[in-house]
Amino acid sequence: MRPGLPPADWPHVAQSRIVSAGGIDWHVQVMGEGPSILLIHGTGASTHSFRDLAPLLAKTHKVVMADCPGVGFTETPRRRPDLQTMADLHGALLGKLGESPAFIVGHSAGAVIAIEMVLRGAAKPKGIVSLNGALLPFPGRAGRLFPALAKLLFLNPVVPRFFALRAHSERAVTSLLDGTGSRISPAGRAYYARLFREPRHVEGTLAMMSHWDLENFSRRLSRLDVPLLLIAAGNDLAIQPKVAEEVHGRILNSKLVKLPGLGHLAHEETPDRVAEAILAFAAEAPETGQPAA
């Protein structure tokens, strides 16, 4: 898997384009018309994660989505892929596209990028949607060890190839996806398997995980000055719903929507329910930074 246009059987490849911004070539997909919504996928995924959600949003909005730097079909940046870099690169992409999205929807780590973009002034949306957002550090000892472990794995050149080889095993991919608490279609599982067979994608995923400082990020959450919708899936085994509940308690200008029975990949399980929550939030979001209720 090399940076560039995806294969002909990739979801929505007809809407794919290559855009040079921030010193890298991005794989970008655009569909629909109306106020724009930027979709940012989570760790280890790509635009394929929004394959069913994006068309629902595109009925009333212009949807823009891209593979994050270093994963999927987007080029790897030369800069260290810390959170600030990821936010700035997404801001550069928006500038190149001439887009000022009305809303930014981020899944998991994508929600962190979305909020960081606003905190850094790289985007000024009317609202942000955090879909099972990884907005707080892992609790206790795991929060200290996890980034260090990810960095250790990232620095070992053998590890990405090892993970890629394991991804050839259907059992390994199934185990990985089952750990999200979601049940997605065989086709959806196959897309993830194809991604994780590629050492570059695995390396990019580990690089993101090893360079992020969620401790510092979480301390700055209260500075967010745009409405925030927190969507929390009740069966999320990756990011527990209590994370969204805690963030909701910290941020006055936020709204919490719970989706019982769904896992971390809720938008792939029931995209209609997620789209309904996003569009309701978009319809109700105030023009200025007033409480979202």
N, C-alpha and C positions, 0 to 999 in steps of 0.2 A: 504494500500500500504506500504510494508516494503522494506528496502534495499535488493537488490538481483536481480535475473534475473526477467525480466518482464513476464507477462502472455503470453500464446502461441499466442494470437492474436495481440500482440503489433508489430508495424512496425519493420521489419528486425530483429526479435528476433533470427533468425538463426545465425546472426552475433554478438550476444551479448555474453559478457563474464564478469566475475567479476575479478577486479584487485585491489589488496591491495597496496596503495601508500599514503604516507603522513599521515599515521595513520588511514585511513578510507578505506572502501571497495567501489569501484567505479563500476557503470554500464557503460561499454564501448562497443562500436560497431566499428568494423573494416571491411572494404570492399575494394576491388580493389587492383591494383598493380601500381607501379611507384613512382614518387616523392610524398611525403606525404603531405596531407593537414589536418590540425586540424580544426574542426568545433566546435565553442562554442555557445551554444544557449543563448537566452535572458531570462529576468526575467519571472518566472512563467511557463516556457516551459520545454522541455526535448529533448532528441535526436529525438523524434517523429516529431519535427518541421522541421527536415531536411529529412524527409522520402522520398520526391520526388527529392530533390536537390542532396543528397548524391550519389544515383546511377548514376546520370549524370556525376558528377565529377569523380566517380570511374571507368569510362570508360578509363581514361588516368592517374589517380592518385590513390594512396593509401589514403583512407579517414579514419580518426580517429575521433570519436566523443564520448562524455561522458555526462551523466547527471551531472550538477554542484553539488558540495557538498551541502547536505541538501535537495535537491529536486529530483523529479522523483524517481529513484531506487538506487541512491547513498546515502551512509551513511552521517549522519550529523556530522560535525567535532566538537571537543570539544573547539577548538579555536574560538575566535570571528570572524565571517565571514566578516571582512572588506575586502577592495579591495586588500590589500597587501597579506592577507591570501589566498584569492581566486587565486591570481596570483601564489603564491608560491606552493599551492597545485596542480595546473595544471602543474607547472614545475616538481613537484615530480612525477606526473603521467607519464609525458613524459619520465622522467628518468627511471622509472620502466619498461615502454614499450620499452625502447631503441630507442625512436623516436626523431628525430630532424627535425620537419616539415619544408618543403620548404616554405609553406605559412600557415598563420592562418587566418581563416574567422570567424568573430564574429558578431552575430546579436544583435542589441540593447545593453544591458548590457554586452553581450559577447564580443563586440568590445572593451569595456573598459578593460575587463580582458586581452584581446589579447595585447593591447598596454602596459598595466601595466607589463605584462610578459616580454616584450622587454625592457622596461625602467629599470626593476629590474634585467635583465640578466638571467631570467628564460628560455628564448628561443631566438634563433637567426635566424629567418626566412629570406627569401629573400624579403618578402613583407607581408603586412597585408591588409585584406579587411574588411572595416567597412560597414556592411549592416544595414542602418538606425540606426547607432550607437548613443547611449545616451552619447555623449562625452562632453557635457557642462551641467552645473547646470541648473535647471529650472529657468526661468527668474524671477526677482523681488522677491516679498514676498513669492511666492510659493517655490522658491529655499531654503528659510530659514525654512519654515514650514513643507515641505513635509518629509524630513528625520526625524524630530522630531515626526511627526504624525505616520510615519511608525514604529518608535521605540516604541511609546506608544502602538500601536496596537500589536506589537510583544511581549511586556512585559505582556500583558493581556492574560492569558491562555484561556479565553473564546472565544477570537476573531477568532483564526484559526478554531475552531469548528463551529462558527457561519457562517463563509465564506464557510466552507465545506458543511454545511446544505443548504445554499442558492444555492450552485452549483448543487443541485439536481433539481433545477428549470431550465428548459430549457430557460426561459426568462432571468434569471440572466446571464447565460453563453453567450447567444446571445448578451445581452447588453454589456458585457465585450469585446467580440470580435468585435462587431460593433464599439466600441470606438477606434479600431486600424485603421479604414479606409479600412480594407481588407475584401474581400469576399472569404471565404474559403469553402471547401466542407463540407457537413454534417458529413462525416467521420472525417475530421480534427477537427471540432467542438466537436465531441464526445470524441476525445482524450483529449482535454483540459478539458472537463467536468469531465472526470474520474480523472484527476490529481487534480482538485480543489475540488473534493469530499473528499480528504484526508487531514486531519488537519496537518499532518507532512509536506506535500508539501506546504501548505499555510504558515505555520510557517517558513519554509525555505525561501520562497519567501519574506516574510516580514522582515526576518533577514537580507537578502542581501540589501534590500532597506533602512534599518534603519542604517546600519553601514558604508555606503560608503561616502567618502568625495570627491565629484566631483569638488569642488572649488579648492582644492589642486591639484587634477589630471589635471584639465584643464590648470593650470598654468605651468605644466610640459610637455605639449604636444609638445612644440617646440623642446624638447630634442630628439624626436623620430628620429632615424637615419636610418630607412629602408623605402622603398617606401610604400605609403599608398594609397589604392583605397577607395574612399568614394562613396558608392552607396546610393542615396537618392531617395525615392519613393515620387512622387508628391502629392499623396493623404494620406500621413502618418499623422494621427491625433494624434499619440502618441509622435513622435519626428519629429518636423517640418523640412522640407528640408533646411531651413535657417541655421540649426545647422551644417549640412555638408558643406554648402557654407561658413560659418564663419571659420570652421576648415581648409577648403581648402585655405582660404586666409591667415591663420596663418602659414601653413606648406608648404614650397617650394616643398618638396619631396612628393607631393600628386597629385592625379588625381581625378576628380569628374565626376561621371556618374549619370545622372538623368533618372528615370523610371516613365514617366507620367502615371497617371491613376491607380497606384498601391498604396497599403497602407503599414502599418508597417510590415505586414507579407507577403511582396512581394515574398519571396522565396517559400511560400506556394501557392500563387496565380498563379504565372507563373515561376516555377522553371527553365524552359529552358532559359528565358531571363536573369535570375540571373546567371545561370551557364555560359552562353555565356560571360557575363561581367567578371566573375571571371577567366575563362580560357584564355580570351584575355589578361588580366592583367598578369597572370602567364607566358604567352608566351613572353610578352614584358618586364617583370621586369628585370632590370640589375642585374648583379652578385654582384655589390657593391652598396653602398649608393649613387647613382647618381639620379638626378631628374627624376621622373616618367612621366614628361610632364604635 
